[in-house]
């Protein structure tokens, strides 16, 4: 199903794909150095761009989902010994996941997959994904300078690599949040009915229950919401920081970087109709807000205490902002000040 949905969109000519691969390879070392200079994060090892088609990206993420979700399915089987996924329901779940990833594959430009990076660490280098048809179609649509745009998006993905490789505890902490979410999984039908009641209450009060965290937030228990708030805060920080770094690192060499940033800010806020509904159902609308809220957090913290204050986020997991602090950076600044004075 992932291949069928992803394959619906036309692939660019081989010559264009080779050009993209060549441009990214040529700029990768320079982009790594630029990210290091801006972030101050020291990253060991090397990285290389892996240019993909849409079906290839979907397949890579199926592997990532499988390694993440297998423990959850095993745990559900333990909680409910009589519960088994029938071949029909398993097939339907596979079709749904494939359709979702196929749809995503038409949107994603680049990705650093920390889960598969961990699994393939024996290769001695990290692979950073770039989805060729999406990048090329965006360049054509907006008339972007190809070399500059490719350099720009490389900066964002290499910033994510720096965050996970240059902060000693980040990978383990990220995995712990995933495991914590899995451990709280509750197959009790009563919990499902309670979640539906919350949905109806939200709608009755004039609020869209999908606005905040998508469908995950609807069915999360209070304990899961606490974990979700940590994860949302972390992802907002990482995505927003990625945007800030890519614009700063490329300020001198990528003359069109400000235009790229302006175009993408408009793209993220311009969805309407069916596309907007799909984004809400898949949780991607909440993800789009992470870029804006995270970038605002970075700039507000630096306004309050400079880059040295912001760097405290990388010192220990306890220093990470939750989602409430991302949206109100002064709360985080006050907490860090209290920690320092204490």
Helices and strands as residue ranges (DSSP letters): H 2-6, H 14-39, E 46-52, H 54-79, H 87-104, E 110-111, H 114-119, G 121-123, E 125-131, H 132-142, H 146-166, H 170-183, H 189-204, H 214-219, H 222-249, H 257-269, H 273-282, H 284-310, G 311-314, G 317-319, H 323-327, H 329-341
